[in-house]
Amino acid sequence: MKYGAVTIDPETMGGTPVFTGTRVPIQTLFDYFEGGEMLEEFLDDFPSVTKTQAIAVLEMAKKTITTEKVLNETFA
């Protein structure tokens, strides 16, 4: 399944959500932030991911945690 900048395919990384067109797990972006790294550092280390893709994923996450309907459907 493709969700914009995110692809989930059992044939790619065992179904781990990755940046579309890459084998870079979405989780890696959040791990970088959790470790205190900046977006530019992540992009430098994973040149197959575009800044547009990274921002799109962050926007998806933002919508998930700032929309009550999505929170209720996903986490309630």
C-alpha positions, -999 to +999 in steps of 0.1 A: +000+000+000+012+035-008+002+064+013+019+094-003+055+095+010+050+062+028+049+027+014+040-005+032+048-036+012+055-071+026+081-075-001+101-045+011+117-046+046+091-072+057+062-047+055+079-020+076+067+014+066+094+030+044+098+062+025+083+056-010+109+045-035+135+036-007+142+010+019+146+036+046+122+030+075+100+059+086+110+051+122+146+061+113+135+097+109+119+098+143+149+080+159+171+108+145+149+134+161+147+115+194+185+114+194+187+152+190+197+152+153+183+177+128+164+170+096+194+180+075+216+153+093+190+127+085+188+138+048+226+138+045+228+102+059+199+090+037+202+107+004+175+085-012+150+103+010+140+138-002+132+167+020+097+168+005+092+132+016+105+138+051+082+169+055+053+149+041+058+122+068+060+148+095+028+164+083+011+130+084+023+125+120+011+160+129-023+153+115-025+121+134-017+136+168-036+169+164-069+155+150-093+141+177-111+120+152-079+102+141-067+099+177-100+082+186-100+059+157-064+050+161-056+050+198-089+049+217 
